[in-house]
Amino acid sequence: MVRVQFLESSFPMHVKNATKSARMSLNTNPAAKAFIKRAAALKGVTASDFVVQNAYEAASRLIARQERITLSDKNRAALFGSLQNAS
């Protein structure tokens, strides 16, 4: 099996260190808020930073999965053969 991924996904430093100028708002229940704040404290970050970082990483994984093509060995050989014969 060969996986072809078109987009490298991670939490880039330019995003991590960027000036926070865009606002997002969410509503949750008190138990979830307390749980998130507890996890953020364990990590040494604010609840906001914790939510943004984890949401960004989850979004990045989802987008990467959607943009990945997985081919069997037979289909990979057919694709590469077609590409080599195209020129």
Secondary structure in CASP SS format (residue, H / E / C, confidence):
PFRMAT SS
TARGET T0000
AUTHOR 0000-0000-0000
METHOD secondary structure of the structure
MODEL  1
M C 1.00
V E 1.00
R E 1.00
V E 1.00
Q E 1.00
F C 1.00
L C 1.00
E C 1.00
S C 1.00
S C 1.00
F C 1.00
P C 1.00
M H 1.00
H H 1.00
V H 1.00
K H 1.00
N C 1.00
A C 1.00
T C 1.00
K C 1.00
S C 1.00
A C 1.00
R C 1.00
M C 1.00
S C 1.00
L C 1.00
N C 1.00
T C 1.00
N C 1.00
P H 1.00
A H 1.00
A H 1.00
K H 1.00
A H 1.00
F H 1.00
I H 1.00
K H 1.00
R H 1.00
A H 1.00
A H 1.00
A H 1.00
L H 1.00
K H 1.00
G C 1.00
V C 1.00
T C 1.00
A H 1.00
S H 1.00
D H 1.00
F H 1.00
V H 1.00
V H 1.00
Q H 1.00
N H 1.00
A H 1.00
Y H 1.00
E H 1.00
A H 1.00
A H 1.00
S H 1.00
R H 1.00
L H 1.00
I H 1.00
A H 1.00
R H 1.00
Q H 1.00
E C 1.00
R E 1.00
I E 1.00
T E 1.00
L E 1.00
S C 1.00
D H 1.00
K H 1.00
N H 1.00
R H 1.00
A H 1.00
A H 1.00
L H 1.00
F H 1.00
G H 1.00
S H 1.00
L H 1.00
Q H 1.00
N H 1.00
A C 1.00
S C 1.00
END
